[in-house]
Amino acid sequence: MEAGGERFLRQRQVLLLFVFLGGSLAGSESRRYSVAEEKEKGFLIANLAKDLGLRVEELAARGAQVVSKGNKQHFQLSHQTGDLLLNEKLDREELCGPTEPCILHFQILLQNPLQFVTNELHIIDVNDHSPIFFENEMHLKILESTLPGAVIPLGNAEDLDVGRNSLQNYTITPNSHFHVLTRSRRDGRKYPELVLDKALDREEQPELSLTLTALDGGAPPRSGTAQINIQVLDINDNAPEFAQPLYEVAVLENTPVNSVIVTVSASDLDTGSFGTISYAFFHASEEIRKTFQLNPITGDMQLVKYLNFEAINSYEVDIEAKDGGGLSGKSTVIVQVVDVNDNPPELTLSSVNSPIPENSAETVLAVFSVSDLDSGDNGRVVCSIENNLPFILKPSVENFYTLMSEGALDRETRSEYNITITVTDLGTPRLKTKYNITVLVSDVNDNAPAFTQTSYTLFVRENNSPALHIGSVSATDRDSGTNALVTYSLLPPQDPHLPLAPLVSINADNGHLFALRSLDYEALQAFEFRVGATDRGSPALSSEALVRVLVLDANDNSPFVLYPLQNGSAPCTELVPRAAEPGYLVTKVVAVDGDSGQNAWLSYQLLKATEPGLFGVWAHNGEVRTARLLSERDAAKHRLVVLVKDNGEPPRSATATLHLLLVDGFSQPYLPLPEAAPAQAQADSLTVYLVVALASVSLLFLLSVLLFVAVRLCRRSRAASVGRCSVPEGPFPGHLVDVSGTETLSQSYQYEVCLTGGSGTNEFKFLKPIIPNFVAQGAERVSEANPSFRKSFEFS
């Protein structure tokens, strides 16, 4: 053991010699490195070979080693890489304690030649310690007479960390009576002081328990706590004494209510409840108690009502201060009232006239007077109202004013006015009073009902049920009350002979319109009438609107076959040459439908045939054509049944039967069999009927054009003279056929409703067709194929 100790001393002497020589042999400047504490062993600090400007082989060749003070080797040098590494985990608090910055000095020893390089390692603190109190529980005793602001020292906590990681401040909870101050000693350590914020009351709370918390500045911060138990003490042995025996104060008479005009102060040397002082009035009069209020704790004397110099200009108030033991002291307060312009003007309303009729002009709305209790300019007043109101103020006797309307009012524009009358005195500062008057405007029946539309168009499908609700009209009246109640009625037609009552009726209360009977589109497509809306004012006002009813078609008519006639007589036989090419026009089925629109669109279909596939029917025009070449093997007689169907919902249909006879050619005489003679006679008769029908159609078309021109001239004459519509009387031709270029019968209806007023019967008077289309056998439309579909026909 002795030999080992002697060898260790020799090594230290050699190292110290090297350190001593290093001061003179060092050839490099001192370098400083930094590392955070608690880094693991082997943490890279720096590459010494790079910092010294040496290669790694040269560093190893020169026997570089790290020399530190003391026996511990905190560093190790890697000769393979030239890196300076930590040899162990560093604890800043263990190495340096409270010293900051924490610096470890070490040297790099190089040989051949001998060289010392001095270096420093700065160990950076991390927040790895929490503040710790020396006492986990503290006991304090405080007199209840202790005044707010008193400071009580407390035990401090310690944090081994330094800088921002060290202890930074203290907090206390709950803090209803106290707060804590953080103080710093000369050496930088921080300690807490408890400051009393609110006076203690032993009778209310004899003991308090607080939690003192110490916080450091780390991220995240660490903390430590200690418990503080406080006991409140009590004593009393002194009477209260006022700071002044007499207080004098001057107060403006317009000082706001609750303003503090003076604060009296007394002190008591006792503590606890015996040192607590309360203030009160001493033998004060009722007037003083109504005018002033004394805060028993602070001694603040407040106003509880406005002062009036004109009534009382001085007050003398005695005040008593008493502690908790019953001891008291007295003082006197003299209050001098200073006169100012503190009385606002007053407005006294004598009469109000509301509501007023809207059509009245220059009506007196209100009469009022104004006054001011002050004198001189402080008592002189001026009155005004808003400029954007239709009213004026007129001065009257002394301080009386009259509020009047400038002209007639309009309730529909504005039914209520809030008028603010402003009264201002001429004092300094000027005081003003505002008074609100609400004026209601009563209604006068000056607005007629107005329909939501000038004309209404209603749609009704034919074959409707009687009393069907077909629509409504609506009118509004800007007036109010009974003046706004609207009654609806049907106005008399312009022609008294036209019946309106059997067609429609109206609900007088809500304007609902009803069809009284079932309508037939084929008989009546449209009609017009006028409705009136009358209010219940006096006098009553009214307006009117035009109602046009359009009857919508329903599919209630089946197709009617015009050709060939299906009247049960001998059938008509069509001749077909056997040499006919495919597509040869054999005949054409002509049919009409009394409906309109798509309900009258007809389609044709071959329902039955003696020899299927020989003939076909075009679906859109009813043409019967050959589907292929005829041969000698085909039968001579053929019977075809063609189905004619409209496009309504649900569809309606009819059938036509055709008799065809194949012949070798029209050049050969056709000798009918004896039994076929009646059929030939029937065919000749049908030809005559067709010629007569075409002539009749042409004549009726010409008459329709003339009638249309006459009606147009009649309308122009009526528009110019506002007279009664003149339409030729008498029945129209029973049948009118319009043959278009596509060999179809077109259908278009136009009706004119002529109305006249003055009869008071509310009946529909005249309904006359202007351009009707009449067809044979009661049908109204001939449906033919559209030319665009001529190339599509159906085989069956």
C-alpha positions in Angstrom: 0.0 0.0 0.0 2.8 2.4 0.9 4.6 1.6 -2.4 1.4 2.2 -4.4 0.9 5.6 -2.6 4.5 6.6 -3.3 4.1 5.7 -7.0 0.9 7.7 -7.2 2.7 10.8 -5.7 5.4 10.5 -8.3 2.9 10.3 -11.1 1.2 13.4 -9.8 4.5 15.2 -9.6 5.3 14.3 -13.2 1.9 15.4 -14.4 2.2 18.7 -12.5 5.6 19.2 -14.1 4.1 18.6 -17.5 1.3 21.1 -16.7 3.9 23.6 -15.6 5.9 23.1 -18.7 2.8 23.2 -20.8 2.3 26.9 -19.9 5.5 27.6 -21.8 5.3 24.9 -24.4 1.6 25.3 -25.5 1.4 26.2 -29.1 -2.3 26.4 -29.6 -5.0 28.7 -28.2 -7.4 27.6 -25.5 -10.7 26.2 -26.8 -14.1 26.0 -25.1 -16.6 23.2 -25.6 -20.0 22.8 -24.2 -22.2 19.8 -23.3 -25.5 19.4 -21.4 -25.3 17.5 -18.2 -26.7 14.0 -17.9 -25.4 13.0 -21.3 -24.5 9.3 -21.6 -21.0 7.8 -21.6 -19.4 8.0 -25.1 -21.2 11.2 -26.1 -19.2 13.1 -28.7 -17.8 16.4 -27.6 -15.6 17.4 -30.5 -13.1 16.1 -33.0 -9.7 17.1 -31.5 -7.7 16.1 -34.6 -9.7 18.5 -36.7 -9.5 21.3 -34.0 -5.7 20.8 -33.6 -5.1 20.7 -37.3 -3.5 17.2 -37.1 -4.2 14.0 -38.9 -5.5 11.1 -36.9 -2.3 9.1 -37.5 -0.2 12.1 -36.4 -2.3 12.5 -33.2 -1.8 8.8 -32.3 1.9 9.0 -33.2 2.5 11.9 -30.9 0.8 10.0 -28.0 -2.0 12.5 -27.4 -3.7 12.1 -24.1 -6.3 14.0 -22.0 -5.1 15.4 -18.7 -7.7 16.5 -16.1 -7.5 17.9 -12.6 -8.2 15.5 -9.9 -8.3 11.7 -9.9 -11.4 11.3 -12.1 -11.0 10.9 -15.8 -14.1 12.6 -17.3 -13.0 12.3 -20.9 -11.5 9.7 -23.2 -9.7 10.3 -26.5 -10.2 7.9 -29.4 -6.9 7.5 -31.4 -8.7 5.8 -34.2 -11.0 8.8 -35.0 -9.5 11.7 -33.0 -12.9 12.2 -31.2 -13.1 13.5 -27.7 -15.8 11.5 -25.8 -17.4 11.5 -22.4 -16.0 8.8 -20.2 -18.9 9.1 -17.7 -22.3 10.8 -17.2 -21.7 14.4 -15.8 -23.7 15.9 -13.1 -23.4 19.6 -13.0 -24.7 20.0 -9.4 -22.1 17.4 -8.2 -19.2 19.0 -10.1 -19.9 22.7 -9.6 -22.7 23.1 -7.1 -24.3 26.6 -7.3 -21.4 28.0 -9.4 -22.4 29.2 -12.8 -21.0 28.8 -15.3 -19.8 25.3 -14.6 -16.4 24.9 -16.4 -14.1 21.8 -16.4 -10.5 22.6 -17.4 -8.5 19.9 -19.1 -5.3 19.8 -21.3 -4.3 17.8 -24.3 -0.7 16.5 -24.0 1.3 16.0 -27.2 4.8 14.6 -27.4 7.6 14.8 -30.0 7.6 17.8 -29.7 6.1 18.3 -26.2 3.0 20.5 -26.4 0.1 21.3 -24.1 -3.2 22.5 -25.4 -5.5 24.0 -22.7 -9.3 23.4 -23.2 -12.5 24.2 -21.3 -15.8 22.3 -21.1 -18.9 24.2 -20.3 -21.5 22.0 -18.7 -24.9 23.3 -19.4 -27.6 22.8 -16.8 -30.8 20.9 -17.4 -33.9 21.1 -15.2 -33.4 17.8 -13.3 -34.2 19.0 -9.8 -37.4 20.3 -8.2 -37.5 23.0 -5.5 -37.5 21.5 -2.0 -38.6 23.3 1.2 -36.6 22.8 4.3 -39.9 22.7 6.2 -42.9 20.9 4.8 -45.3 22.6 7.3 -45.1 26.1 8.8 -47.1 27.5 11.7 -47.8 31.2 12.0 -49.7 33.4 14.5 -51.2 36.7 13.4 -53.1 39.3 15.3 -56.5 40.0 13.8 -55.7 43.7 14.2 -52.9 43.3 11.7 -53.4 45.9 8.9 -53.5 45.0 5.3 -50.0 45.3 3.8 -48.3 43.7 6.7 -45.4 41.3 5.6 -44.7 38.0 7.3 -41.5 36.1 6.4 -41.7 32.5 5.4 -39.3 29.6 5.0 -37.7 29.3 1.6 -37.1 26.4 -0.8 -33.9 25.4 -2.6 -33.3 24.2 -6.2 -30.0 22.6 -7.1 -30.4 23.8 -10.7 -29.0 27.2 -11.8 -30.0 29.9 -14.2 -33.6 29.8 -15.5 -33.9 26.2 -14.2 -33.4 27.4 -10.6 -36.2 28.6 -8.3 -38.0 31.6 -9.8 -41.1 32.6 -7.8 -43.6 31.5 -5.2 -47.4 31.3 -5.2 -50.0 30.8 -2.6 -53.5 29.3 -2.6 -56.1 30.1 -1.6 -55.3 33.8 -1.7 -58.4 35.6 -0.4 -56.5 37.3 2.4 -52.9 37.1 1.4 -50.6 37.2 -1.5 -46.9 36.2 -1.6 -43.9 38.3 -2.7 -40.8 36.7 -4.1 -37.6 38.4 -2.7 -34.0 37.9 -3.7 -31.0 37.7 -1.4 -27.6 39.1 -2.3 -26.4 35.7 -3.3 -29.3 35.4 -5.7 -31.4 33.0 -3.7 -35.1 33.7 -3.6 -37.3 33.6 -0.5 -41.0 34.2 0.0 -42.8 36.9 2.1 -46.5 36.6 3.0 -48.4 39.9 2.5 -51.8 40.5 4.2 -54.3 41.8 1.6 -57.5 41.8 3.7 -58.0 42.4 7.4 -58.4 39.2 9.4 -61.4 38.5 11.6 -60.9 35.9 14.3 -64.6 35.6 14.9 -65.2 34.9 11.3 -62.3 32.5 10.6 -59.9 31.7 13.5 -57.6 29.5 11.4 -56.4 29.6 7.9 -54.7 26.9 5.9 -52.6 27.9 2.8 -50.4 26.0 0.3 -47.1 27.7 -0.6 -45.7 26.6 -4.0 -42.2 27.2 -5.3 -41.7 27.1 -9.1 -38.6 27.0 -11.1 -38.2 28.3 -14.7 -37.5 25.1 -16.5 -39.5 23.8 -19.5 -41.5 22.1 -18.3 -41.3 23.8 -14.8 -40.9 21.8 -11.6 -42.4 22.7 -8.3 -42.4 22.0 -4.6 -45.0 22.7 -1.9 -45.3 23.4 1.8 -48.3 23.8 4.1 -48.9 27.0 6.1 -51.2 27.0 9.1 -52.2 30.4 10.4 -53.8 31.1 13.8 -55.5 34.5 14.3 -55.1 36.3 17.7 -57.3 38.9 19.3 -56.8 41.8 21.9 -58.3 45.3 22.8 -57.0 48.1 25.0 -57.2 51.5 23.2 -60.1 53.8 22.2 -60.4 55.0 18.6 -59.0 58.5 17.8 -59.9 60.7 14.8 -57.2 62.2 12.7 -59.0 65.6 12.8 -61.6 66.8 15.3 -63.3 69.0 12.6 -63.7 68.3 8.9 -64.8 71.1 6.5 -65.8 70.3 2.9 -67.5 72.3 0.0 -69.8 70.3 -2.3 -71.4 71.3 -5.6 -75.1 70.9 -5.5 -75.0 68.9 -8.7 -72.6 66.3 -7.3 -73.8 62.9 -8.4 -75.5 60.5 -6.0 -73.2 58.0 -4.3 -70.2 60.4 -4.7 -67.8 60.4 -1.7 -67.7 64.0 -0.4 -65.3 63.4 2.6 -63.5 60.5 4.3 -63.1 60.5 8.1 -60.4 58.4 9.6 -59.8 57.1 13.1 -57.1 54.8 14.5 -57.0 52.2 17.3 -53.8 50.7 18.7 -55.6 47.6 19.7 -55.6 44.4 17.7 -58.2 41.8 16.8 -61.9 42.7 17.1 -61.0 45.3 19.7 -59.0 47.2 17.1 -61.6 47.1 14.4 -63.3 50.5 14.0 -66.8 51.2 12.7 -68.2 54.6 11.8 -71.7 55.9 12.3 -73.7 59.2 12.5 -74.1 60.6 16.0 -77.5 62.0 16.9 -78.1 62.9 13.2 -81.4 64.5 12.0 -83.8 62.8 9.6 -82.7 65.2 6.8 -79.1 64.3 7.3 -79.8 60.5 7.2 -81.8 61.0 4.0 -79.1 63.1 2.4 -75.9 61.4 3.4 -74.6 57.8 4.0 -71.6 56.9 6.0 -69.5 53.8 5.2 -69.0 52.1 8.7 -65.7 50.6 7.7 -63.9 53.1 5.5 -65.4 56.3 6.9 -66.5 57.4 3.4 -69.4 59.9 3.6 -71.5 59.6 0.4 -74.5 61.4 -1.0 -77.7 59.4 -1.2 -79.7 62.2 -2.9 -79.0 65.4 -4.8 -78.2 68.6 -2.8 -80.3 71.7 -3.4 -78.7 75.0 -2.7 -82.0 76.8 -2.9 -83.4 74.6 0.0 -80.4 74.0 2.3 -77.0 75.5 1.9 -75.1 74.0 4.9 -75.0 70.8 6.9 -73.3 70.0 10.3 -72.8 66.3 10.8 -71.4 64.5 14.0 -69.7 61.2 13.4 -68.8 58.5 16.0 -66.0 55.9 15.6 -66.4 52.8 17.8 -64.2 49.7 18.1 -65.2 46.1 18.9 -64.9 46.6 22.6 -67.4 49.5 22.8 -64.9 52.4 23.0 -65.6 55.4 20.8 -64.4 58.8 19.5 -66.2 61.7 17.9 -65.6 64.3 15.1 -67.7 66.9 13.3 -68.1 67.4 9.5 -69.3 70.8 8.1 -70.7 70.5 4.5 -71.0 73.8 2.5 -73.3 73.5 -0.5 -72.1 75.4 -3.6 -74.8 76.6 -6.1 -74.7 75.4 -9.7 -77.1 74.9 -12.6 -78.3 71.6 -11.4 -82.1 71.7 -12.1 -83.1 70.4 -15.5 -86.1 71.9 -17.1 -89.5 70.3 -16.4 -92.3 69.6 -18.9 -95.9 69.3 -17.7 -98.4 67.8 -20.2 -101.9 69.3 -20.1 -103.7 67.3 -22.8 -103.0 64.8 -25.6 -105.2 64.2 -28.6 -104.6 60.6 -29.8 -105.5 59.0 -32.1 -106.2 61.5 -34.9 -107.8 60.8 -38.3 -105.3 60.5 -41.1 -107.1 63.1 -43.3 -107.2 65.9 -40.7 -105.0 68.9 -41.2 -103.5 71.3 -38.6 -104.8 69.3 -35.7 -103.8 70.1 -32.1 -102.0 67.0 -30.7 -100.8 68.2 -27.3 -100.7 71.2 -25.0 -97.9 71.4 -22.4 -96.0 73.9 -20.2 -92.3 74.0 -19.3 -90.5 75.4 -16.2 -87.0 75.4 -14.5 -86.4 75.8 -10.8 -83.2 77.7 -11.4 -83.1 81.5 -11.9 -81.6 83.8 -14.5 -80.3 82.2 -17.6 -80.3 78.9 -15.7 -84.1 79.2 -15.6 -84.8 80.3 -19.3 -85.7 77.4 -21.6 -86.3 76.7 -25.3 -88.3 73.8 -26.8 -87.7 71.8 -30.0 -88.8 68.6 -31.8 -87.2 66.5 -34.6 -87.1 68.2 -38.0 -88.2 65.2 -40.0 -91.6 65.0 -38.5 -94.8 66.6 -39.9 -95.5 68.5 -36.7 -94.7 72.0 -35.4 -94.4 73.6 -32.0 -96.3 76.9 -31.4 -95.6 79.0 -28.3 -98.6 80.2 -26.4 -99.2 82.2 -23.2 -96.2 82.4 -20.8 -94.4 79.0 -20.9 -97.2 77.0 -22.7 -96.7 75.4 -26.1 -99.0 73.7 -28.6 -98.0 70.7 -30.7 -99.8 70.6 -34.0 -99.7 68.7 -37.3 -98.6 70.6 -40.4 -100.9 68.8 -42.8 -102.9 65.7 -43.5 -101.3 62.4 -42.4 -101.3 59.1 -44.2 -101.9 56.1 -41.9 -100.8 53.6 -44.6 -97.4 55.3 -44.8 -97.0 55.6 -41.0 -99.5 54.7 -38.4 -97.6 55.8 -35.3 -95.3 58.7 -34.4 -93.0 58.8 -31.4 -92.4 62.5 -30.9 -89.6 63.6 -28.6 -89.9 67.1 -27.1 -86.6 68.5 -26.0 -86.5 71.3 -23.4 -83.1 72.9 -22.9 -82.2 75.7 -20.4 -79.6 78.4 -21.1 -77.3 77.7 -18.1 -73.7 76.5 -18.0 -73.6 73.7 -18.6 -76.9 73.5 -20.4 -79.3 70.9 -19.1 -82.1 69.4 -21.1 -85.2 67.3 -20.6 -86.7 65.0 -23.2 -90.4 63.9 -23.2 -91.9 61.3 -25.5 -95.4 61.6 -26.9 -96.9 58.7 -28.9 -99.5 59.8 -31.5 -101.6 57.1 -33.2 -103.1 57.8 -36.7 -106.6 56.4 -37.1 -107.7 55.0 -40.4 -110.0 56.6 -43.0 -111.3 54.6 -45.9 -109.1 56.2 -48.6 -107.8 53.1 -50.3 -109.7 50.8 -52.7 -109.0 47.1 -52.6 -106.3 46.0 -55.1 -106.2 42.7 -56.8 -103.0 40.8 -56.8 -103.3 40.5 -60.6 -105.2 42.6 -63.1 -106.3 39.5 -64.9 -106.4 35.8 -63.9 -106.3 32.8 -66.1 -107.8 29.6 -64.8 -107.7 26.1 -66.3 -110.5 23.6 -65.9 -110.6 20.1 -67.4 -113.9 19.3 -69.1 -116.4 16.9 -67.7 -115.7 18.4 -64.2 -118.0 17.7 -61.3 -120.5 20.5 -60.5 -119.5 22.9 -57.7 -115.8 22.2 -58.4 -113.3 24.8 -57.0 -111.5 26.0 -60.1 -109.4 28.8 -58.6 -109.3 31.9 -56.5 -108.9 35.7 -56.8 -107.4 37.8 -54.1 -107.5 41.5 -53.3 -105.9 43.4 -50.4 -106.8 46.8 -48.9 -104.1 49.0 -47.3 -106.7 50.4 -44.8 -107.3 48.7 -41.5 -110.2 47.4 -39.5 -113.6 47.2 -41.3 -112.1 49.4 -44.0 -109.8 46.6 -45.0 -112.5 43.8 -45.0 -113.0 42.8 -48.7 -116.1 41.2 -50.2 -116.0 39.5 -53.6 -118.7 39.4 -56.2 -119.3 38.6 -59.9 -119.9 41.8 -61.9 -122.8 41.9 -64.4 -121.7 41.1 -68.0 -121.8 43.8 -70.5 -124.5 42.1 -72.4 -127.6 41.5 -70.2 -128.7 38.5 -72.3 -125.7 36.4 -71.7 -126.2 34.0 -68.7 -123.2 33.9 -66.3 -125.0 32.5 -63.3 -125.3 28.9 -64.6 -121.6 28.7 -65.2 -119.6 30.1 -62.2 -120.1 31.4 -58.7 -117.7 33.1 -56.2 -117.3 33.0 -52.4 -117.9 36.5 -51.2 -115.5 36.1 -48.2 -112.4 34.5 -49.7 -112.7 34.9 -53.5 -112.9 31.2 -54.3 -114.4 30.5 -57.7 -116.6 27.4 -58.4 -117.8 25.9 -61.7 -121.6 25.3 -61.2 -122.0 22.7 -64.0 -120.0 20.3 -66.0 -118.1 22.0 -68.9 -117.7 20.5 -72.4 -114.5 21.5 -74.2 -116.2 20.7 -77.6 -119.0 23.1 -76.8 -117.1 25.8 -74.9 -113.4 26.2 -74.9 -113.0 29.5 -73.0 -115.0 32.3 -71.5 -114.3 35.5 -69.6 -116.0 37.5 -66.8 -115.2 40.3 -64.3 -115.1 40.0 -60.6 -115.3 42.9 -58.1 -113.8 43.5 -54.7 -115.5 45.9 -52.4 -114.4 47.0 -48.9 -116.7 47.7 -46.0 -115.7 51.3 -45.4 -118.0 54.3 -45.7 -118.2 55.2 -48.4 -117.3 51.7 -49.8 -114.5 51.5 -52.4 -114.1 48.8 -55.0 -112.0 47.5 -57.9 -112.4 44.8 -60.5 -110.3 42.2 -62.3 -110.8 40.1 -65.4 -111.0 36.3 -65.1 -110.4 34.1 -68.1 -111.4 30.4 -67.8 -109.8 28.0 -70.3 -111.4 24.5 -70.6 -108.9 21.7 -71.0 -109.8 18.8 -73.3 -110.3 15.3 -71.9 -110.3 12.2 -74.0 -114.1 11.7 -74.0 -114.7 11.1 -77.7 -113.8 7.9 -79.6 -112.5 8.2 -83.2 -115.2 8.3 -85.9 -114.6 6.7 -89.3 -115.6 9.0 -92.2 -114.5 6.6 -94.9 -115.5 3.9 -95.6 -118.9 4.5 -94.0 -119.6 2.0 -91.3 -123.4 2.4 -91.3 -124.4 -1.3 -91.7 -125.3 -0.9 -95.4 -123.7 -2.8 -98.2 -120.0 -2.6 -98.0 -117.9 -0.6 -100.4 -115.5 -2.8 -102.5 -112.1 -1.4 -103.5 -110.5 -2.8 -106.8 -106.9 -3.8 -106.7 -105.1 -4.7 -109.9 -103.1 -7.9 -109.7 -100.2 -6.1 -111.4 -99.9 -3.6 -108.6 -96.3 -3.0 -107.3 -95.5 -3.3 -103.5 -96.6 -0.1 -101.8 -99.5 0.4 -104.2 -102.1 2.7 -102.6 -105.3 0.7 -102.4 -107.5 3.0 -100.4 -107.4 5.3 -97.3 -109.2 5.1 -94.1 -110.4 8.6 -93.0 -111.3 9.1 -89.4 -111.8 12.1 -87.0 -111.8 12.6 -83.2 -113.9 15.2 -81.4 -111.2 15.8 -78.9 -108.1 18.1 -79.3 -104.4 18.0 -78.8 -102.9 14.6 -78.4 -106.3 13.2 -77.5 -107.1 13.7 -81.3 -103.9 12.2 -82.6 -105.0 9.1 -84.4 -103.0 6.0 -85.3 -104.1 3.1 -87.6 -103.4 -0.6 -87.3 -104.4 -3.6 -89.3 -106.4 -5.7 -86.9 -107.6 -8.6 -89.2 -106.9 -9.6 -92.8 -108.1 -12.4 -95.0 -104.5 -13.1 -96.0 -102.0 -11.6 -93.5 -98.9 -10.1 -95.1 -100.5 -9.1 -98.3 -101.7 -5.6 -97.3 -100.4 -3.1 -94.7 -101.8 0.1 -93.1 -99.7 3.2 -92.6 -99.9 4.0 -88.9 -100.2 7.8 -89.2 -102.4 8.4 -92.2 -104.5 5.3 -92.6 -103.3 4.5 -96.2 -103.8 0.9 -97.2 -101.0 -0.3 -99.5 -99.9 -3.6 -100.9 -97.0 -5.2 -99.0 -95.8 -7.4 -101.8 -96.4 -8.4 -105.4 -99.8 -10.0 -106.1 -99.9 -13.5 -107.6 -102.5 -15.7 -109.3 -102.7 -17.9 -106.2 -103.9 -14.9 -104.0 -107.6 -15.0 -103.3 -109.8 -12.5 -105.3 -111.7 -11.2 -102.3 -110.2 -9.8 -99.2 -111.6 -8.4 -96.0 -109.5 -6.1 -93.8 -110.4 -4.8 -90.3 -108.5 -1.5 -89.5 -108.3 -0.4 -85.8 -108.3 3.4 -85.4 -107.0 4.5 -81.9 -106.4 8.0 -80.5 -103.5 9.0 -78.2 -105.5 9.9 -75.1 -105.3 8.5 -71.6 -106.9 6.0 -71.6 -107.0 5.6 -75.4 -110.3 5.2 -77.3 -110.6 3.3 -80.6 -112.9 2.4 -83.4 -112.7 -0.1 -86.3 -113.3 0.1 -90.0 -114.0 -2.8 -92.3 -112.6 -2.8 -95.9 -113.6 -5.1 -98.8 -111.0 -5.5 -101.5 -111.4 -7.3 -104.9 -108.3 -8.3 -107.0 -108.8 -7.8 -110.7 -106.5 -8.4 -113.7 -106.6 -4.8 -114.8 -108.9 -1.8 -114.9 -108.9 -2.0 -118.8 -111.1 -5.1 -118.6 -114.7 -4.5 -117.8 -115.6 -5.4 -114.3 -118.9 -7.3 -114.4 -120.2 -7.6 -110.9 -122.1 -10.7 -109.9 -125.8 -10.3 -109.6 -125.6 -10.4 -105.9 -123.1 -7.5 -105.9 -125.4 -5.1 -107.7 -126.7 -3.4 -104.5 -123.0 -3.0 -103.4 -122.2 -1.2 -106.6 -125.2 1.1 -106.1 -124.0 1.8 -102.6 -120.5 2.7 -103.9 -121.9 5.1 -106.4 -124.0 6.7 -103.7 -120.9 7.1 -101.5 -119.1 8.8 -104.3 -121.9 11.4 -104.6 -121.9 11.9 -100.8 -118.1 12.6 -100.8 -118.4 15.2 -103.6 -121.2 17.0 -101.8 -119.3 16.9 -98.6 -116.2 18.5 -100.2 -118.3 21.2 -101.8 -119.9 21.9 -98.4 -116.5 22.1 -96.7 -115.2 24.6 -99.2 -118.3 26.8 -98.8 -118.3 26.7 -95.0 -114.6 27.6 -95.0 -115.3 30.7 -97.1 -118.1 31.7 -94.7 -115.8 31.2 -91.7 -113.2 33.5 -93.2 -115.8 36.2 -93.8 -117.1 35.8 -90.3 -113.6 36.1 -88.9 -113.1 39.4 -90.8 -116.4 40.7 -89.5 -115.6 39.9 -85.9 -112.2 41.6 -86.2 -113.9 44.7 -87.5 -116.4 44.5 -84.6 -113.6 44.4 -82.0 -111.9 47.4 -83.5 -115.2 49.3 -83.5 -115.9 48.3 -79.9 -112.4 49.4 -78.8 -112.9 52.8 -80.4 -116.4 53.5 -79.2 -116.4 51.4 -76.0 -119.8 50.2 -77.0 -121.6 46.9 -77.0 -120.1 44.0 -79.0 -122.1 43.5 -82.2 -122.0 39.9 -83.4 -124.3 38.6 -86.1 -127.1 36.7 -84.5 -128.6 33.4 -85.7 -127.3 29.9 -86.0 -124.0 29.1 -87.7 -123.6 26.4 -90.3 -123.8 23.0 -88.7 -120.7 21.5 -90.4 -117.5 23.2 -91.4 -114.5 21.2 -92.7 -111.1 22.6 -93.2 -109.1 20.5 -95.7 -105.3 21.2 -95.3 -102.6 20.3 -97.7 -101.9 17.1 -95.8 -105.4 15.8 -96.3 -106.2 16.1 -92.6 -109.0 18.0 -90.9 -107.6 20.6 -88.6 -109.4 21.8 -85.4 -109.0 25.2 -83.8 -111.5 26.9 -81.6 -111.7 30.5 -80.6 -114.4 32.0 -78.4 -115.2 35.5 -77.5 -117.0 36.4 -74.3 -118.9 39.6 -74.5 -119.8 41.1 -71.1 -121.9 44.1 -70.2 -122.5 45.8 -66.8 -125.4 47.5 -65.2 -127.9 44.6 -64.9 -126.8 43.6 -61.4 -127.7 40.0 -62.0 -124.1 38.6 -61.9 -124.9 36.3 -64.7 -122.9 35.2 -67.8 -124.8 36.9 -70.7 -123.2 36.0 -74.0 -120.9 33.3 -75.3 -120.4 32.9 -79.0 -117.9 30.9 -81.1 -115.8 33.0 -83.5 -114.1 30.4 -85.6 -115.6 26.9 -84.9 -114.9 23.8 -86.8 -117.8 21.6 -87.4 -117.5 18.1 -88.9 -119.9 15.6 -90.2 -121.6 13.1 -87.8 -120.9 15.3 -84.8 -117.1 14.9 -85.0 -114.8 17.9 -84.8 -111.4 16.9 -86.1 -110.0 14.8 -88.9 -106.7 13.3 -88.0 -104.3 12.6 -90.8 -100.8 11.5 -91.0 -98.0 14.0 -90.7 -96.0 14.3 -93.9 -92.8 13.6 -91.9 -94.2 10.1 -91.1 -95.4 9.1 -94.6 -92.6 6.6 -95.0 -93.5 4.6 -91.9 -96.5 2.4 -92.0 -97.5 -0.8 -90.3 -97.9 -4.3 -91.6 -100.0 -6.9 -89.9 
